[in-house]
């Protein structure tokens, strides 16, 4: 089962997204801000997620600052920026994310993007393993 870390401060969205993704077969962990996300990502006892969904506007540490720390750490996991604000799309740090999905009442775009990123990551890993075996 693929693991997803959802970084979202809105408790209603946390619930809805977690339920939608659980129905798709994902194991979803939820945190409410960037500080909690970094603690979860770099805690030795925690299993690394296969993908990170990151809101931008959050208390304590916003998504752009969190993305900066993820980039500096060289954590090689796909990141989806999931924001209600299209205006951040051209931010240089936001552009480093693997995808930028605008929030919507319909989660089909988010789910399709997750599926695409996880399957492309699996394809890349298979090719790397195949090359190592040659």
N, C-alpha and C positions, 0 to 999 in steps of 0.2 A: 504494500500500500504506500503510495507516494505521500510525503509529508509536506504540508504547506504552513508557513508562518504568516498569519494575517495580522497586520499592524494597522489598527483602526480604532479611533477613540469613540465613535458613536455605537452605543451598546445595541441599538436596534439593528444597525447594519452588521455588527459583529454576529448577532444571532442569525440573521437572514443569510448572510454569505456563508457562514459555517454550515448551516443546514443545506443550502444549495450544493455546496462542494462535498459534503458528506454523502449526499444522494448520488453524487458522481463517483464515489468511491475513494475520496481523499481523506486523509487524517489531518485535521486542521487544528493548529494551536493558535490561540488569540492573545494578543497583548494590546495595550491601549495607547502606547506612545513609543517614541524612538528609544528612550532610555531602557524601557522594558525589553524592547526588541534586541538591542545590543547585548543586554544581560543574557537573554535567552540564546542568542546566536553564539556567544563566546563562553558560555558556561560549559566546562568540561564534561559535566554529567548529562547534558542535553544532546539528543540526537539532532544532527543537522537537518534542516528542512531541504526538500528538493527544489523549493521555489518560495519566494517571498512576495507578498502583496503588501504594498506600502502606500498608505494615505499620506498626504502632504501636510495639511493643517491639523496639528495635534498639539496638546499641551506638553510641557516639559521639554520635549525635543521633537521638532517637526521632521517630516519625511525627507526633506532635502539634506538636512544635517545628518540624519541617519544614513542616507545614501552615501554621503561623503565618507563616513566611517567605514561603511561596507566596502567602498572602493579602496580606501587606504589599507584595509585588512587583506585585500586580494582574495576575499571569499568568492569562490567561483560558483555562484548560484544565480539562476535567473531571477530578475526583479521586475515586477510589474508595478508601475505607479498607478494607483487607482484613486483618482481625484475628481471632485466636482468642478474643478477650475481648469478650463482649457488654457488659461493664460500662462500657466507654469510649463506648458509643453516645450517652449523654446528656452527654458532655463538650461544652462550648460550641464548642470548636475543631473537634472531630470532627463536630459537627452542621453545620458549614459545608461539609463535603465533599458532593459530588453524590450519593454513595451510600455505604452501610456494608454490607459483605458479610462474614459470618462465614466463617472458613476451614473447609473441608470436604474430605474425600477425593474428593468429586465436584465438578468445576469448572463444572457446568452453570449454576449461579446467577451465578457470576462472569462467565462468557462471555455470558450473556443480558444482564447489566447493562452490560457493555462495549458490546455491540452496540446496546443501547438508547441509551446516552449518546452514542455516536459518530453514530448515525443522527439523533438529535434535534439534535445540533450541526450536522450537515450540512444539516438542514432549516432551522435558524436562519440559517446562512450563505447559503443559497439565497434566503431571504426578504429578507435584508439586501441582497444583490446585486440582487435584483429591484426593491426599493424605490429603490435608487440609480440604476437605469436609467430610472426613470419621470420 
